[in-house]
Amino acid sequence: MGMLVEGNSLRATSRLADVSINTVTKLLVDLGTACADYHDEHVNNLRLRYIQCDEIWAFCYAKDKNVPENKRGIFGYGDVWTWVAIDAETKLVPSFMIGTRGAQTAKAFIDDLASRLANRVQLTTDGHRVYLQAVEDAFGKDIDYAMLVKLYGEDQKADTRYSPAECIGCREIGIMGRPDPKHISTSYVERQNLTMRMNMRRFTRLTNAFSKKVENHFAMVAIHFMHYNFARIHKTLRVTPAMAAGITDHVWSLEEIALLAN
């Protein structure tokens, strides 16, 4: 499990640990399910203040353009998006979701986030318009909500396939309530995107390490956030995010997380 959360692939883990790849795959699925269940049961009633949300792209089975005709339009074949919310102060990830980038997943994600909060929060998202209705449906007027819309210049380079054009500015748009301009930011959640790409091999670009099954993709994401929230000491906080948020009183070991699957 330690190898998986540090960015190794299933086959690399199998070789390094000298075990069957079927053993590694079974651990991935069983532990991923257990971690997701633990998160749902215990990461609740949170008193957080400044939440940031974003989506990160990946794909399963094949890229959209290469998905066979008989599998087109079926979720789990082609683009898969991971929606993430993070608290700017405790660095806790209270909610994450795997789905499309459409309104249905946005609603499910924001509803899940709202159900875990115990107080009014300030929320910042990017300019993805599906957030607007999702936030209104989940929170009503009981939120301070702003969008941070980045403005990009023209892309002059042909080799920036996986990079956006140069960011030339940002627009802060107050949507609801009275969001504090000092805390309108998506910096922490964008940094979490980098953490995900570094610590989950499935998110690495331009390799064959992508997930072949969306169920395995979800399992790895669940293990990642369990490890991130409960077992990984944040360098700035000097405690884990779960400790900073008051969910646990100690740093979890890998053994404790692994026992969740029993």
C-alpha positions in Angstrom: 0.0 0.0 0.0 2.9 2.3 0.7 4.2 1.8 -2.8 0.8 2.5 -4.3 0.3 5.8 -2.5 3.8 6.9 -3.4 3.1 6.7 -7.2 4.1 3.2 -8.2 2.0 1.3 -10.7 0.4 -2.1 -10.0 3.1 -4.0 -11.9 6.0 -2.0 -10.3 4.5 -2.7 -6.9 4.1 -6.4 -7.7 7.8 -6.6 -8.7 9.1 -4.6 -5.8 7.0 -6.5 -3.2 7.6 -9.8 -4.9 3.9 -10.7 -4.9 1.4 -11.6 -7.6 -0.2 -8.7 -9.5 -3.5 -10.3 -8.6 -2.7 -9.8 -4.9 -2.0 -6.1 -5.5 -5.1 -5.7 -7.5 -7.3 -7.4 -4.9 -5.7 -5.2 -2.2 -6.4 -2.1 -4.3 -10.1 -2.9 -4.7 -10.8 -4.2 -1.2 -8.9 -1.4 0.5 -10.3 1.3 -1.8 -13.8 0.2 -0.9 -13.0 0.2 2.8 -11.4 3.7 2.6 -14.4 5.1 0.8 -16.7 3.7 3.4 -14.6 5.0 6.3 -14.5 8.5 4.7 -18.3 8.5 4.2 -18.9 7.5 7.8 -16.3 9.6 9.7 -15.6 12.8 7.6 -18.7 14.6 8.7 -19.9 17.5 10.8 -16.9 19.5 9.8 -16.3 23.1 11.0 -14.3 24.5 8.1 -14.2 28.1 6.8 -12.7 28.4 3.3 -13.4 25.7 0.8 -11.9 25.5 -2.7 -13.2 23.2 -5.5 -11.7 22.0 -8.8 -11.9 19.1 -11.3 -8.9 17.1 -12.6 -8.9 15.2 -15.9 -7.9 11.6 -16.5 -9.1 8.8 -18.7 -9.9 5.1 -18.3 -9.6 2.3 -20.8 -8.7 4.6 -23.7 -8.8 8.3 -24.6 -12.1 9.5 -26.0 -11.0 9.4 -29.6 -9.8 5.8 -29.3 -12.9 4.4 -27.5 -14.5 1.6 -29.6 -17.8 2.4 -31.1 -19.7 -0.1 -29.0 -18.4 1.5 -25.8 -18.9 5.2 -26.7 -21.1 7.1 -24.3 -20.6 4.5 -21.5 -19.1 6.0 -18.3 -15.7 4.5 -17.6 -14.6 4.5 -21.2 -12.8 7.7 -22.1 -12.7 10.9 -20.1 -13.1 10.6 -16.3 -13.0 13.6 -14.0 -12.2 13.7 -10.3 -13.9 16.5 -8.4 -12.1 17.6 -5.3 -12.8 20.0 -2.4 -10.1 21.2 0.0 -10.1 23.4 3.1 -7.6 26.2 2.8 -6.8 26.2 6.5 -6.6 22.5 7.6 -5.8 21.2 4.1 -8.4 18.6 4.6 -10.1 17.1 1.6 -13.7 16.7 2.9 -15.2 15.5 -0.4 -14.2 14.0 -3.7 -16.1 12.4 -6.5 -15.4 10.5 -9.8 -17.7 11.2 -12.7 -18.1 13.3 -15.9 -17.6 17.0 -16.0 -21.3 17.7 -16.4 -24.1 19.1 -14.3 -25.2 15.8 -12.8 -21.8 15.0 -11.3 -21.5 18.6 -10.2 -24.7 18.4 -8.3 -23.8 15.1 -6.6 -20.4 16.5 -5.6 -21.7 19.7 -4.1 -24.5 18.0 -2.4 -22.0 15.6 -0.8 -19.8 18.5 0.3 -22.7 20.4 1.8 -23.8 17.3 3.8 -20.4 17.1 5.5 -20.3 20.7 6.7 -21.6 22.0 10.1 -21.4 25.7 9.5 -21.5 28.4 6.8 -18.4 28.5 4.6 -16.8 30.6 1.9 -16.6 28.6 -1.3 -14.4 29.4 -4.3 -14.6 27.5 -7.6 -13.3 28.0 -11.1 -15.5 29.4 -13.8 -17.2 26.1 -14.7 -20.8 27.1 -15.0 -22.3 23.9 -13.8 -21.3 24.9 -10.2 -23.8 27.8 -10.2 -27.0 25.7 -10.0 -25.3 22.9 -8.0 -24.2 25.4 -5.3 -27.6 27.1 -5.2 -29.4 23.8 -4.9 -27.2 22.5 -2.1 -26.6 25.6 0.0 -29.4 28.0 -0.9 -28.5 31.4 0.5 -26.4 30.0 3.3 -23.0 30.4 1.7 -20.5 33.0 0.6 -19.6 31.9 -2.9 -17.3 33.3 -5.5 -15.8 32.2 -8.8 -12.2 32.8 -9.8 -12.1 33.0 -13.6 -8.7 32.8 -15.2 -8.0 34.8 -18.3 -5.6 33.3 -20.9 -3.8 34.8 -23.8 -3.5 33.3 -27.2 -1.5 30.1 -27.4 1.4 30.7 -29.7 3.1 27.3 -29.2 2.3 24.0 -30.9 3.8 21.8 -28.2 1.5 22.9 -25.3 -0.9 20.0 -25.7 -1.2 19.4 -22.0 -0.7 23.0 -20.8 -3.1 25.9 -21.0 -2.1 29.1 -22.7 -0.3 31.8 -20.6 -2.5 33.1 -17.8 -2.7 36.9 -18.2 -5.1 37.7 -15.3 -8.0 36.6 -13.0 -11.5 37.9 -12.4 -13.1 37.5 -9.0 -16.8 37.2 -9.4 -19.0 37.3 -6.3 -21.9 34.9 -6.8 -23.7 34.7 -3.5 -23.4 36.1 0.0 -20.4 38.2 1.0 -17.2 36.4 0.1 -14.0 37.9 1.5 -11.8 38.9 -1.4 -8.7 37.9 0.5 -9.9 34.3 0.5 -11.1 34.0 -3.1 -8.5 31.6 -4.4 -8.1 28.1 -6.0 -4.4 27.8 -5.3 -4.7 25.1 -2.7 -6.9 22.8 -4.7 -4.8 23.3 -7.8 -1.8 22.3 -5.7 -3.8 19.2 -4.6 -4.1 18.4 -8.3 -0.3 18.2 -8.5 -0.2 16.1 -5.4 -2.6 13.7 -7.1 -0.6 13.4 -10.3 2.6 12.8 -8.3 1.2 10.2 -5.9 -1.2 8.2 -8.2 0.4 6.6 -11.2 -2.9 6.5 -13.0 -2.9 10.3 -13.3 0.5 10.4 -15.0 0.3 11.8 -18.6 1.8 10.4 -21.7 2.3 6.9 -20.4 0.4 3.6 -20.4 -0.3 3.8 -16.6 -3.9 5.0 -17.0 -6.7 3.0 -15.4 -8.1 0.2 -17.4 -11.2 -0.1 -15.2 -13.0 2.9 -13.6 -13.7 0.8 -10.5 -9.9 0.5 -10.0 -9.5 4.2 -10.7 -12.0 5.0 -7.9 -10.4 2.6 -5.5 -7.0 4.3 -5.9 -8.4 7.7 -5.5 -10.1 6.6 -2.2 -6.9 5.2 -0.9 -5.0 8.3 -1.9 -7.3 10.6 0.0 -7.5 8.3 3.1 -3.7 8.4 3.2 -3.5 12.1 2.5 -6.0 13.1 5.1 -5.1 10.7 7.9 -1.5 9.4 7.4 0.5 12.1 5.6 1.9 14.9 7.8 1.5 18.3 6.1 4.8 20.1 6.1 3.3 23.5 7.0 0.8 22.3 9.6 3.2 19.6 11.1 0.1 17.4 11.6 -2.1 15.5 9.2 -5.1 17.4 7.7 -7.5 15.1 9.7 -5.8 16.1 13.0 -5.9 19.8 12.0 -9.7 19.4 11.4 -10.3 17.5 14.7 -11.3 14.2 13.1 -8.5 12.1 14.7 -6.0 12.6 17.4 -3.0 10.8 15.9 -1.1 10.1 12.7 -2.4 6.9 11.2 0.1 4.3 10.1 -0.1 2.3 6.9 -1.0 -0.7 9.0 -4.0 1.0 10.5 -5.3 2.0 7.1 -4.7 -1.5 5.7 -6.7 -3.0 8.6 -9.8 -1.2 7.4 -10.1 -3.8 4.7 -10.5 -6.6 7.2 
